[in-house]
Amino acid sequence: MKKLPQDLSQLLNHSGRLPELKEKAELLLRLDRVVKQQLTGPVVEQIKVANFRESTLIVEVSSSTWAARLNFQKSNLLLKLQSEALPMLTAIDVKVNPRMRSSAPKGEPSYAKLSVTAASHIEALAEHTEGSLGLKLKRLAARASRQRHSDSD
C-alpha cells in the first residue's frame, strides 16, 4: 500500500529542518519590513534583507549607487535598529545584487510629443539651417507632423 502524502502544514511545523527554514524566512520578512520602515525615499524600493547571521544584518541592493547611498545611512540605521528592534545587532553588511533589478519587459518607450507650435518653429528653423543639423531638424519636424496626423486619427 502506498504512503499517503503528508499535509504541508505538518511538514512545515513538525519535522526536520523545514520548521527552522520557515522560521528563518519569516524572520527575514519581518526584518525586511522593519528596515524599510526606518528608511525613507526611493532607496526603500531598492533594498532587501537577505540574511541575519552572527549579529550581522546582510542587506542586498540593486546597484553600487544604492549601496553607496545606503552606506551613508548605515550608522544611523544601525542605531535605530539596535534601539527599536534588534539590540543584538552589531553590523550591517551591504551587498550588491544586480539580479534585483527589474527584469520585467518594459512597454513601448514613451516619447514627449511636440506641440503644434513647437513643430512649426522647428520646421521654420529647419528651412534656414544647412548641413546635418538642418536635415535632423527636418526629420524631427516630419516626425512631429506624423504624430499630429496619427493622434487625430
ABEGO torsion letter per residue (X at the ends): XBBBBBBAAAAAAABEAAAAAAAAAAAAAAAAAAAAAABBEAAAAABBBABBBGGBBBBBBABAAAAAAAAAAAAAAAAAAAAAABAABABBBBBBBAAABBABBBBBBBBBBBBAAAAAAAAAAAAABBEAAAAAAAAAAAAAAAAAAAAAX
